[in-house]
Amino acid sequence: MKVIIQSVMSPKTSRTALVRWGLLGLVVSSVLIYSQTSFSSHLKAYDQALTETTTWENRLTDILTIKGRINGVNVAIKSVFQMDKGSADSVRTIEQAVSDLQAAGVQHSVSVHRMGMTIDRIALASTRTVDELRRNNLDEARLQAQNVLRITTEVSPVVTELERQITLRWQASETERQNAVAGINRGRGIAVSVLFVLAVTAVGFLSVGLSNLLGWTKERQPQHSLATASRGFSLVELLMVVGITLVLSTIAIANIAAVVSSSRIRAGISSMSGLLQNCRMLAVKKNKTLTAHVTAAGSGSLMGYVKDAADSSPLSSTDTQVKWEAPVVRMTIPTGPGAPAEISTTVLGYTPQTGDISFNSRGLPCAYSSGVCTNYGFLYYFKDTSRAGAKGWAALSVSPAGKIKKWYWNIDTWTD
């Protein structure tokens, strides 16, 4: 830095130095503006990938819901082989499981339209089983129950293949999203480097100006007709060049900061959504209840991980886990200066829980306690603490049916 300043202290080079520093300032400002454009491009790619990821997440949710409902029918039907005579409780359990499966088939028909006929076959065979139980014809009821199990066994590979295909597409869109995030982070590194060069440029301008305005010269300029032309530049010229550079830099830096913050909150909420999807998927696959825990990981970051619902041990390296880098906090309700309003129960359609969410073997969200998991919907709020007031807020909701939804606070309303 000292060498740079000394190199521009001569009055003979004051105007030349101004030109050089001016060109450097313009180049650096152009690079910074280009970085902003690159940021915008990466953000657009990120938004597109996030939209695709959300679409495939929803379809995966549909498949897991159907798969969980089929598992529920299987569990209910298998009870027929363990009874001595028709049981009213067994009848109600089978009827409820079939009703849940049919409701899920209607609700998620867009993603699982190919399974509509299979769901009808399962429902018909299950209804026949119930009819025979009501007649106390246990042998015939078991024959119908075997028919139900045969149909569900046949459909299992179809569901698994659909799940595999959708999972692959979800993973591909998630990879694109991660690549866009990496591009944004690279742009942020470039911006930091450019800011350093801008600082050096500003010092160069000021040093040239001081050398000219304060008369830091050992010899006077010769008095001839070109003296006026070579006398350097005025304070107004100096301030104009520095001002233009700073204005361009300020605009670019502000936009870059907004892009970085926006991408960080979206990336974080998407990671947490993915964790809940994985928890649900594993619960259905393993036919057991699993819990997704979210806890502070130190230095302002969050850690999410999955364990068996009955496992109270701390996080281990073998657990499915994701990390949301700082600065972010999880909140029960939005609080603090400029905090947004809560998402109303009218909008959600249910009264949410705020504790750690569990998923049972049917893929339904529930609150686990002492071996019992009661079906509820859930809602979590997250805040990027690097942004003040109403900026940097996001939320994650899970309906009682298992639908996972991401929310972002947009000026005066929650949008998904």
N, C-alpha and C positions, 0 to 999 in steps of 0.2 A: 504493500500500500504506500509506503514511504517513497519508493522508487517512482510509482505512478504520479504522486503529487509533485515530486521534484522535477519530473520530466515536463511538466506544464507550467513551471514557474517563470519561464523566460517570456518577456513581452514580445520577443520576435515570433514566438509561436502561439501567442494567445488566441488569435483568430483561427489559426490552423488547428489548435487544440480544441477550440469550440466546435469546429466542423467535425473533427474526429469524434469527440465525445457526443456530439449531436447525432452523428451517424450511428454510433454505438447504441445510443439511447433509442433511436428509431428501430434499429435491428432487434434489440432486446424487447422493446414493446411489441414489435410484430410477432416475435416468438411467443410472447406471453399471450397475445390475442389468438395465435394459432393453437396454443395449448388449451385455451378456453373452447375454441371450436372443436378440438379433439375431444375435450371433456364432453361437450354436448353430443358429439357423435357416439361416444361410448355410452353415454346415458341413454340415448335413444335405443341403442342395441340392447342395453340392459333392460329397459322397459319392455321391449319386444320379447326378450327371453323370459322375463318375469311373467308376462301375460301367458306365454306358452306353458311355463312351469305351473302356473296356477290352474290352467285348463287341464293339464294332465294330472295334477294333484287331485282335482275334483273328480276326474274320471276314475282315478285309482281309489278314491274314497267310495265311489259308487260300487266298484267291484268288491272292495273289502266289506262294504255293507251287505251286499248280497251273499258273499261268502260266509259272513258271520251269521246271517239269518238262516242259511242252510245248515250251518253247524248247530244252531239252536233247534231246528227241526229234528236233526239227527239225535241230539241228546234227549229230546222229549220222546221220540219214537222208541229209542232203545229201552226206555222204562217199561214198555209193553212186555218185554221178554223177562222182566224181573218181578212181575206181579202174578198173584194166584187167581185174581178175578178183576173185573173191570173196576177201576178206581175213578171217582169223580175228580180227584186232584189231577190224575194223569190226563184225563179228558180235557180239563181246562188248560193244562200246560201245553198239550199238543195243539189245541185250538188257538191259543195265544201265539205259539211259535209260527203256525201257518199264517195267522193274520199278519204278524210282523213281516214275514217273507213276502206276502202279497202286497202289503203296503210299500215295502222297499222296492219291489218290482215296478210299481206304478210311479213312485217318486224318482227312481233312477232309470227310467225306461230309455232315455236318450243314449246312455252309455252301455246299457246291457240289453238292447232290443233283441239281440239274438237269443237271449235266454228266456224270453217271455213264455214260450210254449213249454219249456222245461219246468219253469216255476208253476205253471198250471198243472202239469203232470204230477209234480210233487204235492201240490195242494189237493188234487183229486184223490190220490192214493192215501194221503193223510186223513182226509175227510172220511173215506171208507173205513179206515182203521178206527176212527172215533165212533162211527156208526156201529161197528161190530162190538166195540167195548160197551156201548150203551145197551146192546142186546145181551151182554154178558157172554158173547161168543168169543172166548179168548183165543181159541185155535185159529179161527178165521181172521181175527184181529192181528194175530202174529204173522199170518200169511200176507196180509195187506201191509204190515209194518216192514216185512222183508222186501216187498215191492218198493216201498219208499226208500229204503236203504240202497236198493239196487239202482234206482234212478239217481240218487245223490252221488253214488259211486261213479256212475257213468258221466255225470256232469262235472265232477271234480277236475278232471284234466282240462276240460274246456275253460273253466273258471281260472285255473292255474295259468293256462296259456294266455288268456286275456290279461291277467295280472302281469305276466312277464312282459308282454308287448307294451303295455302302458307304462310299466316301470322303466323299460329301456328308453322310451320316448321322454319320459319325465327326467331321467338321468341325462339324456342328451341336451334337453333345454336347460337343465341346471348347470351343465358344463359350459354352455354358451353364456349363461348369466355370470358364472365365475370368471370366465375370460373377459367379459365386459368390466367386471369389478377390477380385475388385474390391470386392464387398460387405464381405468380411472386412477388407480394407485400410481401407475407409471407417470401419468400426466401430473399428478400431485408432486412427484419427485422432481420432474422437470420444472414445475412452477417454483419450487423452493430454490433451485439452482438459479433460475432467471431472476428471482428477487434479490439474490446475493449480487449478481452482476449489476442489477439496477442500483443497488446501494453503492457499489463501486463507481458507477456512472455519475451518480449524484455527487459523490465526493469529488470526482474529477471536475465537474462543472463548477462546484464551489471553489475548489483550489485555483482554477483558472481565473474565476471572477475576482477572488481576493488578490491574486498576484497583479491584476490589472487595476483594480479599484484602490487598493491601498498603496500602490507604488512600490511593490517589492521588486525593485530593479537596481542593479548596480550602476547602470549607465543610462543616460537619457537617450531618447530616440533622436536621430539627426533631424534637423529642421529643413525639410524640403517639401516639395509639392505633394509628395505621396504620404506625408506624415499623417494626414487625417485618415487616409485609407488604411494605414497600418497600425493605428493606435489601439486596436483591440475592439472590444465591444462594450455596450452599456449594461447597466444593472437591469434595465427593462428587458434587453435581449436575453440575458442570463435567466431571469425569472420566467420569461415566456417559454423557453426551451425546457427548463426544469418542470414548469407547471404542466405543459402538454404531456411530458413523459409520465409525470405522477398521475394525471387524470386518466390516461389510458391504462396505466398499471392498476389504479384503484378499481376501475370498472371491471377489468379482467379478473383481479383477485377476488372481488366480491362474488362474481359469478362462479368462479372456481370453488370458493368456500361453500356456496349453496349447493353446488353439484355434489361435492364430496359428502356433505352432511346428508343430502337426500339419498345418495347411493348407500351410505352406511346404514341408515335406518331401514331401507328396503332390503338390503342384504341380510341384516340381522333378523328382521321379522320373517323373511323367507327361510332362513336357517332354522328358526324355532318351529315354523310350520312344518318343515321337512322332518324335524325330530318327532313331532307328534304323529305325523304320517307313519314314520318308521315304527314308533311305539304301537300304533294301532295294527299295523301289518304284522308285527311280531306276535302280538297278542292273539290274533286270529290264527296264524301259522302254528304257534306253539300250543294253542288251545288252553291258554292260561291268562290270568289278569296281570298286566304290567302297568307300572307307574312311570310317568315322565316328570322328573324333578328339575326345577330351575332354581339356581342359587347363585349368590354373588361369588365371583372367583378372584376378587382382589384387584386393586388398581382400576376399579371402575368398570370391570367387564363382568359378563354373565356366563355361567356354564349350565348347559342342559344335558341331562343324561337319563338313561332308561334302566330300570331294575324291576325284578319281580315285586309285586305289590307288597308281599309280606317281608321283603328284604329291607331292613333298616340300616344296613351298613353304608359307610360313606362311598363316594365315587372311587371307582377303580379303573385301571387302564383297559380292562376287558369290557367295560360298559359301552354301549352305543352312546355317543356324546357329540355335542357341538359347542363351540365357543363363540360368543358375541363380544367382539373386541370393544374396549372402552372408547368413549365414555357413554355408558348407558345404565339405566336403572329400571327395575321392574316395580310397578306400583299397583296397589289394589284399586285405587281410584285416582284420577288426575288431580294433582294438587300443586300449589305453587303459583307465583305471579303469572297471570295470563293463561293458566291451565284451561284446557277445553272442557266442555260439559261431558258428562258420562254418556255412553251409548245407552239409550233408553231400552227398557224391557219391551216396549212396544215395537221398536225397530228389530230387536233380537228375536222376539217371539217367545222368550222364556226368561226366568230369573236366574242369572248366572252364579256359579260358585267361583271362588278365587284361589282355592288351595291347589295343591299338586293334582294333576289330572291322571286318572287311571283309565285303562281300556280293558274290557272283559273279552272273553273268547269269541263273542259275537261282534266285536269291534265297536261296542257302544261305550261312550265316555261315562265315567262314574267316579264317585268319591269313595275311596277304600277306607274301611275302618273295621278292625277286629274280624277280618275274614269275610266281611260283607261289603259289597260294592254297589252303591245305590246310584241309579242312572240320573245324571244331571247334565246341564249345559255349563260351559265355563267361559270366562272372559278375563284376559290379562291386558294390562296397559304397559307400554314401554316409552321411555323418554331419553332422547339424545341430549345429555346435559351440556354439550358444547353449544347448544342453541338456546337462546333466551325466549321466555314467554311462551307463546302458543306454537312456536316452531319446533319441529323434531319429535312430534308425538305419533305413536302408532299403537295398534291394538290387535289382538289375536283372539278370535272367538271360536268355540266348538259347540255346535248345537247338540241337544240330547240325542239326535239321530246320528251324530258323528261328523257333521259337515264342518270343515275347517275353513275359516274365512279371515282374510287379512284386511285391516282397516288403517286409513291414514287421515290425519286431521288436515283439512284443506281450508284454511282461513276461518271459516265459520261453520263447517259441517264435517261429519265423518263420511268418508267415501271408501269404497272397496275397489 
